[in-house]
Amino acid sequence: MINIQYRSDCCGCSACVQRCPKQCISMHEDEEGFLYPKVNLDMCIDCGLCEKVCPVLHQAEERIPLEVFAAKNPDEDIRMQSSSGGVFTQLAELIIDAGGVVFGVKWNEHFEAVHAYTESKEGLAAFRGSKYVQSRVGETFKQAEIFLKQGRQVLYSGTPCQIAALKLFLRKEYENLLTVDFICHGTPSPGVFRWYLSEEFAKEAARQSGEKIQFRSSLPIPSIAKADVLAREQGFEIEDIRFRDKRVGWKKFSFVLSLKLLSKVTTAGEKNSVSLSYTLDKHAFMRGFLKDLYLRPSCHACPAKSSKSGSDITLGDYWGIQSLMPELDDDRGVSALTINSEKGKHVLHATTAELHEAPYKDLCAKNPSLFHSGRIPAKRAPFFAKTNETFHQRINHLCCIPMKQKVILLLRKVLNRQTKQFIKQIIRR
C-alpha cells in the first residue's frame, strides 16, 4: 500500500487513486497546497496495485532523443495564443482528424488547473498556454484507457511525471496512444496561487473603491477558498488567466488576469472589465516560481528527467534561439522538440510544422530542466513559515537582489557594452 513517509516521494499524479480496486485512496491537500494520497486502512486489501503504478517507485532508464528540432506553427494566430511555437495544436489536430481524443490541461469553472479531454478542434483552445500550477489529473488515466481499448487514437499531454504514471497505469503499450510531455522546471503550488490571487483581488477592489486594502489570513493555505469564490467576494468575476501573454513579446511574456466588475455596468447594460497585466520581472507569483520557493518537493528529485517519462515527444520553449538560429527569431515563440520514439517521429512529420534540425547539446545548454532537478532553496522554508507577512511582502523580502549582486550585475552590463563598442571600432578600422 502507498505510504508517503517523505513528501519528496510523491509527485501527486493520482495513478494510485485511479488504479485502486477498492477506491480506498483519495487525494488531500496539505498545508503547502499540494495533493497527496491518503489510504482508508479499513477498506485496503493490501493488493499492492497502487505501488505498481507509482512513477517514483518505478523509474525508467534515461533516453537520448532520436531527433531534435526548433519548430513553429505556420498559423500565426495559433502561435500567438500558444506558449511557444504552437506545435502542440498541430499534433492534436492530427489526432482529432483521425477521430481521436486529446487530453490536456485547462482552467475549470473554479479556475483550477485540471486535466480534461476534447474530441473537437474548438476544444483545443482551452489547452493552449501554460498553467504554472500543478494540475489535478482526476480520472483521466481511466478515461484514456477506455478510449484506447475502444481503438481510438489518443493524445495525452502532461508533465513528465504524469506521463510516466500514465504508462505504468496502462500496464501495456498502445500503438494508438501518443504521449507528449514538456520541459518541466517544476510544478508550483495551486494553494499558493490561490493565495496570490486573493491578494490581487483585494488590491484591485481597494483601487476601485478607494478604500484600504483588506487581506485575508494567509495560513493555512488549504482554507483559502477557490479562485472564483475569492473573486466574487471582492466584487469580480474571472474572465481569463493567461501566464504567457505575448503582446509585448515571447521573451518578455506577461501574466494577464482579466476580470469583470460585478457592481458596475455600462449604459448598454454590459459589465465593465479590467485587465491586470504584469511582465515576468514584475509578477510576484512568477518571481517566486523562478526562485523555486513553492515547487512540489518531488520536483527537487524528479523521477522523470532525461526522457525517463517514456513520452513520444517532448515540447518546450527554444530559449536562446536569437543566438543559435537568429533567422528564426521574430519574438513570437519557437518550440523546442525532442522526438523520443519512432511513433513520435511519424506523427510530427505528418504535420505542417516548420521544422529546423538542432543539436541536442544546444537545447540542453539553454534548457537544463531537461535533465536537471533544481536544489531545494534555503528560502523555501521561510516562505512557508507562519508569519504576518502577505504573499507580496514575502516575495519582496525573499526575492530581493542584494546590493552587492546589483553592483556586480551593473558592472557586467557596463563592461559588456564597452566591449561591444570596442569590437565595433576595431571592425570599422
N, C-alpha and C positions, 0 to 999 in steps of 0.2 A: 504494500500500500504506500501511497505517496506520503512522505513525512518530511516536511520542509524544516530542516534544522537551521539553515542559514539562508537568508533572503537571496543571496547571490546564486543559490541552487535552483531558482525558479524563474523562468522567463515570461510567465504569465500567458502561455499560448492556449490554455484551456483544452488541450488534447486529452488530458486525463479525465476532465469532466465529461467530455463527449464520448469517450470510449468505455466508461464505467457501466457495466451491465445492470447495476442496481441503482444507478443515478443517485449515489450517496455522496458525491463530491460536488461542492458548489464554490463559486469564487466570491471572495470577500475583500473589501478594500481596507488596506492598512493605514496607519497614521501618516504615511507619506503619500497616500493617494494612489497606490498600486494594488492590483488584484492578485490574490494568492488563493490556492485551493485549500478547502477545509473538508475533512472527511468525517462523515457521520459514522462513528465506530459501531454503533448498534446495527447498522444496515450492511456494513462492509463484510464481504465474504472472503476477503484476502486472496482474490484470484490473480492479482499481480498485473492485470492488463494496463492499469494506469501507469505503472513503472515502465512497461514495454514501449509506450508511446512518448516517453519523456525525452526531448532533444538534448537535455543537459546530461542525462544518464547514458544516452546512446549517441555519441558523436561520431560523425563520418570522417573520412580522410580528406585532407586538403587536396584541392584540384587546381590545375593551371588551365585557363580558358583556351578554347580552340581558336577563337578569333577575337579581336578587339577592334571596335570602331568608334569614331566620332560620327554622330548622326543627327539629322534634322527631319522633321515632318515638313514636306513641301507646302502644306496648308498653313499659311501664316496665322490665320485666326486660331487654329487649334494650338499652334506652337505658343502663341501669346497667352492662351488660357492654361498652359501646362507649366510645370515647374522648370523643365529644362528644354529639351528639343521636341517634345510631343510624340515620341516614338511609341509609347505605351498605347496610345489611341489607335495607331495603325495595327499593332499586334492584336488588340482587342477587336477591331472591326473585322479582321480576317476570321476570327473565331465566330463572331456573330453572323457573318455572311454564310458560314458553314452550318448555321442552325444551332450554334453553341451558346454557352453561358459564360459570362465573365464575372469574376469575384474581385472586388476592390474595396477601398475604404472611403466612406463618405461621412458627412455630418448627419446625424439623425434629427428627429424633431426637438430634442433637448440640446442639440449641438454638442453631442458626444461623438467621438470618432469611433465608428463601428464598421465591421466587415459586413458586406451585403453582396447581392448578385443582381445582374441585369441581363435581360435577353434582347435588349434593343440598343441601337446606337445612340438614341437620345439619352438613355440611362447612363452612358459613359461620362457625360458632363460632370456628374456628381463625384466621380472618382478622380477627376483631374485636379492637380495642385496638391502640394504636400500638406499633411496634417501633422504638426510637430507634437503629437501626444501619442501614447500607446493606444492602439485600437482594441476594442472588445471583439474578440473572434466569434463569440456566441456559439451557434450550432452550425457554422458554415462548413466545417470539415464534414459533418454528416450530410449536409445538403450537397456538397460537391461529390461525395461518394455515391449518392443516389443518382445524380446526373451521369456520372461516369459509368455506372452499371447499366444505365439505360442506353449507353453507346453514344452519348452526346459529347461533342467537343467541349472541353472546359479549360478556361484560363483562370488560374488562381494566382493573385499577386499579394505580396505581403513582405514583412521584414524577413531577413534570413532565418531567424529562429522560428518564425511562424511557418515558413516553407519546410524547414527541417521537421517540424512537428507534424505537418500535414502528411509528409512522406511516410513517417513512422505510423501515423494513424491509419493510413490506407493499407499498409502491410503488403502491398504489391505494386508493381509498376503498371501504369495505364498508358497505352500508346495514345489515347485521346486526351491526355492531360498535358497542358503546357504550364509550367510554373515560372513565375517571374518575381524575383526579389530586387532589392535596390541596395546601393552602397549606403550602409547604415552607420551613422555616427553614434546612435543610441536613442532610446525612447524616453522622452520626458514624462513626468508625472501628470496624468489627467487631473488629479486633485489640485496640484499646484497651478495648473492652467485655469481651473475654476476660481481659485483664489485671486489670480491675476485679473481675470475678467471682472470679478466682484468689485475690485478697486477701480477698474476702468469705468464701469457703470456708475459708481458713486462719484467719481471725478466729473464725469460728463453731466450727471444730474445736478451737481453743485454748480457747474458752469452755466447750465441752462436756467437755474433758479436764482443764481447769485448768492446762494446760502453757503454755509460752511460744510466742508466735506465730512460725511459720516461713514467711517469704515467699520465693517463688521469684524468680530473677533476672528483672528486668523487660524486659530488652533482649537480643536483638532481639525485637520483638513477634511476628513470624511463627512463632517457635519455641515460643510458648506453645500448649499443647495445646487441643483442643476443649473446650467448657464441660462436657460430660458426663463427659469423662475427668478434668478437673480436679476435678470434684465427687467422683467415686469415689475419687480419690487421697486425699481428705480424709475419706472415710467417709460420703459423702452421695449421694443420687440426686435430681436436679432434678425436681420435680413441675410447677412452673409459674413463668413470669416475666411479671409484669404491670407495665408502665410507667405505666399511667394508672388505678390503682385509685381508685374514687370513694367508698370507705366513709367518708372524712372530708370528702367534698365534691368537686365538679368543679373549683372554683377552686384548692383546695389538695390536688390529687391526690397519690397516694402511689405509690412504687415498691415492689412486693412480690415477694420471692423465696421460693418455697415449696420446702422440702427434706424428704427422708426420711432418717432416720438408719439407715444400713445395719447398724450394730453393736448397735442396741438394739431390742428387740421387746417388745410389751406381753404381759400374761399371756394375752391372747386370740390371741397369735401375730401380731398386726399390727405393722407398723413404726411407730415414733414419727415424728412430723412436727414441723418447726419452720418458722416463718414470720418472715422478716426484712422489716420494713416501715420505709420512710423517707419523710417528706414531702419535697416538692420542694426546700425550702431546706436540708434535711439530707442529701440524697442526693448523694454525691460525684460520681458519673458525670453526673448532670443538671446539677450546678453547673458542671462543665467544659464541657458541651454548650452551656449558655446563654451562656457566655463565648466560644464559638466556638473553643475550644482545639484540637479534633481533628475539625473538619469536613473533608470531602474538599476538596482545593484547588480543584476546579472549582466548588464551591459559592460561592466568593467571586467568581466571574464566571459565574453561572448562565446557560446558554444558553436557558432556557425560562421566564423570568419573564414577567409581564404576559400570561398566557394564550397564549404563543408555542408551548406544547406541542401545541396542536391538540385538546385534550381537549373532550369534550362537556359535562362537569360538573366543577367543582372544589369539593371539600369542605374544611372546616376547622372550627376552634372559633370561635364568635362571642364572642370576648373583649370585655368591656365591655358585655355585654348588660344588666347590672344598672343601668347609667346610661342606655343608649339605649332599651331596652324592658324596664323593670323588672317589668312584668306577666308576662314570660316566665321570669324568673329564679327557679328553685327549687333552684339549685346542684346539679343532676343532669346538666347538659350541654345545650347548644344548638348545633346545627350551623349553620355559615355555608355557603351555597351560591351559587356563581355559575353561571348557565346560559349556556353558551358557544355553543350550536348549537340549531337547531330540533329535531334529534333528541333532545338532552338535555332540552329543554323538554317534548317529548311524553312521554318516559319518566317524568320527575319528576311531571308532573301526572296520570300514571296510577297513582301510589302513593297511599296514605292518609296521607302525611306531613302533619303540622300545619305549614302554611306561612304566613309573615308577610313581606310585602314589605319590603325595607330599601334605603336609599340606598347606592349603591356607595361614595360618599365616606366614609360612616360605617364601612363594612367596611375600607376602605383605611387609615383612621386608626388602627384597632385591630390591623390585620394588615399591617404594612409589608412582610412577607415575600412578599406577593402580587406586588410589583413591584421589590423592593429586595434586592440581594445584599449580605451583610454584608462589611465590610472584613476583611482578614487582621489579626488581633490581634497586637500586639507580643509577647505572651506565648506565641504558638503555638510558635515556635522553641525557647524554653526548656522547654516541655512535652516536646518530643520529644528534647531533648538527653540525652546519656548521662551520667547521674549515679547516685548510690547511693540516691536518694530512692525510696520506694514510691509507688504511684499516689496513695494518700490524702495522703501528705506533699506531693506536688506540687500537688494540688488545694488543699490548705490554704494552701500557700505562694503559689500564683499567683492564687487566687480570693479571698484575704482582702481585706476592705474597709479601706482606710487610715483611721487615726484621724480625720484631717481630714474625710473624707467621712462617717464615722459621726456626727460632731458636727453636720455640715450636715443630715443626714437627721433627726437627733433634733430639731434646731431647727425644721425644716419641720413635723414631726409636732406639736410643741407649738403652733406658730403656727396650724396648720390647726385644731387642737382649740379654741384660744382664739377663732378667727374664727367657727367654728360656734356656739360658746356665745354670742358677741356677737350674731350674727344671730338666734338663738332669743330672746334677751332683747328685741331690737327688735320681733320679731313679737308677742311676748306683750303689749308695751305698746300 
